[in-house]
Amino acid sequence: MNPRHLHYFVTLAETKHFTRAAEKLHIAQPALSIAIKKLEHEFDLQLFRRNERQVSLTSEGSVLLTHARRILQQIDGAKLAMAELKGLEKGEVKLGMPNMLGSYYFPEILIAFKRRYPNIRLTLVEAGSHSIRKKLCEGELDLGIISSDQMEEELLSKHLFSSEITAVVGRNHRFSNKSTLTFDEFFQEELAMFKSGYFHREYIDAVCKQYDFLPKYAFETNLLPMILSAVRHDFAITALLKMVADHEDDIVSIPFANPIRLDIAISWRKRGYLSVAERAFIEFLTTEINKK
């Protein structure tokens, strides 16, 4: 099996178009067509459905796509490992991180890391915990900051810290002087929440399912400033990490009567290769967090 043909196959599967795939690969379209036909001949299976405008994977092609991505990740890891034996470094860390943590907890740590390792390129991708886990499994990210519940078997993780999800209301809201808030009180209100796929939304959805609540979502957005603005103006209340309210004016954090604790971890692919840069980042991150 030719790894180059697998690379062509994955690119075509992602672009769904021979011309666009050939342009992305910087090869002629006939060369791409020949490579795909050789791959189909090798497996004696049709991998793509072809029409005039685009191509799509057959069920057999979908199975191969999962394996092809893993094989290519392993090849990249092997090349990197061999390069590092010659004293070279990858020099880049692709890190996925949820919006709230990226805004309130990690900026100082990330800046300190860049001061320590100025030659390592740090690429940050903002996404929900579910999306980060998916991107890690597919090799789009090297490392991810996620909640450690429901961890995929393909991932390994290291605990970083625990935090609390609290109700957050405006300073003039009728709940603002309460010491705790019940779930029943919370779900009677209009809510401004992140969309599905973010860890705190997953927890709130789990509470709804457990207690049969029907939430009233007035706002659903991945823009944290919009959620905070809705709360400040008493259009809605929300549930966020306590650290957000601790750093923002005109909003109040109220613990739930049944506390919601969240375990935050850094994660990576079980079968992936951790480069020198990635190992340095994990070590630096855990050391800095332990200082807090």
Secondary structure as UniProt FT lines:
FT   HELIX           3..15
FT   HELIX           18..25
FT   HELIX           29..43
FT   STRAND          48..50
FT   STRAND          55..57
FT   HELIX           59..85
FT   TURN            86..87
FT   STRAND          92..97
FT   HELIX           99..104
FT   HELIX           107..116
FT   TURN            118..119
FT   STRAND          121..126
FT   HELIX           129..137
FT   TURN            138..139
FT   STRAND          143..147
FT   TURN            149..150
FT   TURN            153..154
FT   STRAND          155..170
FT   TURN            171..172
FT   TURN            174..177
FT   HELIX           183..186
FT   TURN            187..188
FT   STRAND          190..193
FT   TURN            196..197
FT   HELIX           199..211
FT   STRAND          216..220
FT   HELIX           224..232
FT   TURN            233..234
FT   STRAND          237..241
FT   HELIX           242..247
FT   STRAND          251..254
FT   STRAND          260..269
FT   TURN            270..271
FT   HELIX           276..291
//
